[in-house]
């Protein structure tokens, strides 16, 4: 699936029209915290890393990112491409 396709499909579930960007930003921070908490429990508390829960929380993070990009009229595929280009410049000696 292409990121832009994901973005459009995910937008069907965005509710509300007031303070949308604030809601999306807070949701992104909250869901990122869920990912971090799973990793913290695995790393420091000896818990098993629940792959399914991690996948779920990462999907929530992806949803919020896609909706922020859509709200700001930022092409989500371009975000991914730009990030890869930046990584290639930052780490020129890393092989693919």
C-alpha positions, 0 to 999 in steps of 0.5 A: 500500500502506498502512503498516500492511499493509506492517508486517504483511507485513514482520513475516513475515521477522523472525527471533529472539525474544531481544533483538529491539529491540536487533537492530532498532535496530542494523539500522536504524543499519546500513542508515541508514549504507548510505543515507548512504554512497551519498549521501556517495560521490555528493556528495563522491567523484563516484560516480553515484547508484545509484537501484536501490541507494538504493531497496534500502537505503531499503527496508531502513530502512523494514523496520527502522522498521516492525518497531520500530513493530510491536514497540512496538505503535505504529501505523505509519500513525499515525507517518506521519500524526503526522509530516505534522502535525508538518511542517505545524506546523513549515512552515506556509507551505509549499504542498502 
